[in-house]
Amino acid sequence: MPNIKSAKKRVLVIEKKTLRNQMIKSALKTAIKRFDVALGNKDVDAANAAFRFAVKKLDQAVAKGVLHKNTASHKKSQMALKLKAIA
């Protein structure tokens, strides 16, 4: 446990940031899972909607600094290939 005031504050700030990052990552994972389920069901309309939502969540994660932009770009590219395969 820290003794210095600034170190105590850093602990509190890091806890808040960790919770925010977990929330963003969880929402992103859920969106990607919904896309995968729609792909598995061969439902093109649902997959398109889920793809758009997942891309939005990826872009939000990049904007918040949770993901690197290249990681998000790679994930979007892979999802687009999967979507194109069933369309």
C-alpha positions in Angstrom: 0.0 0.0 0.0 1.4 3.4 -0.9 2.3 6.0 1.7 2.8 9.0 -0.5 -0.3 11.1 -1.4 0.3 11.1 -5.1 0.9 7.3 -5.1 -2.4 6.8 -3.3 -4.2 9.0 -5.9 -2.5 7.0 -8.8 -3.9 3.8 -7.3 -7.5 5.3 -7.3 -7.1 6.6 -10.8 -5.8 3.3 -12.2 -8.7 1.5 -10.6 -11.1 3.8 -12.4 -9.3 3.4 -15.7 -9.1 -0.3 -15.4 -12.9 -0.5 -14.9 -13.5 1.7 -17.9 -11.2 -0.4 -20.0 -12.8 -3.6 -18.9 -16.3 -2.2 -19.8 -15.1 -1.2 -23.2 -13.4 -4.6 -23.9 -16.4 -6.5 -22.6 -18.8 -4.6 -24.9 -16.4 -5.2 -27.8 -16.2 -8.9 -27.2 -20.0 -9.2 -27.0 -20.4 -7.4 -30.3 -17.9 -9.7 -32.0 -19.6 -12.8 -30.5 -23.0 -11.6 -31.8 -21.4 -11.2 -35.3 -20.0 -14.7 -35.1 -23.4 -16.1 -34.0 -25.1 -14.4 -37.0 -22.4 -15.8 -39.3 -23.0 -19.3 -37.9 -26.7 -19.0 -38.5 -26.0 -17.9 -42.1 -28.2 -14.8 -41.5 -26.8 -12.2 -43.9 -29.0 -9.3 -42.6 -28.2 -10.0 -39.0 -24.6 -10.4 -39.8 -24.5 -7.1 -41.6 -26.1 -5.3 -38.7 -23.8 -7.1 -36.2 -20.8 -6.2 -38.4 -21.6 -2.5 -38.4 -22.1 -2.5 -34.7 -18.8 -4.4 -34.1 -16.9 -2.0 -36.3 -18.4 0.9 -34.3 -17.3 -0.7 -31.0 -13.8 -1.3 -32.4 -13.5 2.3 -33.5 -14.6 3.4 -30.0 -12.0 1.2 -28.4 -9.3 2.7 -30.5 -10.5 6.2 -29.7 -10.4 5.5 -26.0 -6.9 4.0 -26.3 -7.9 0.5 -25.3 -6.9 -1.0 -28.7 -4.2 -0.1 -31.1 -5.5 1.1 -34.5 -3.7 -1.7 -36.4 -5.3 -4.3 -34.2 -8.7 -2.9 -34.8 -8.0 -2.6 -38.5 -7.0 -6.3 -38.7 -10.1 -7.4 -36.8 -12.3 -5.4 -39.1 -10.6 -6.9 -42.1 -11.0 -10.4 -40.9 -14.7 -9.9 -40.1 -15.3 -8.3 -43.5 -13.8 -11.4 -45.2 -16.0 -13.7 -43.2 -19.1 -11.6 -44.1 -18.2 -11.6 -47.8 -17.8 -15.4 -47.7 -21.5 -15.9 -46.6 -22.9 -13.1 -48.8 
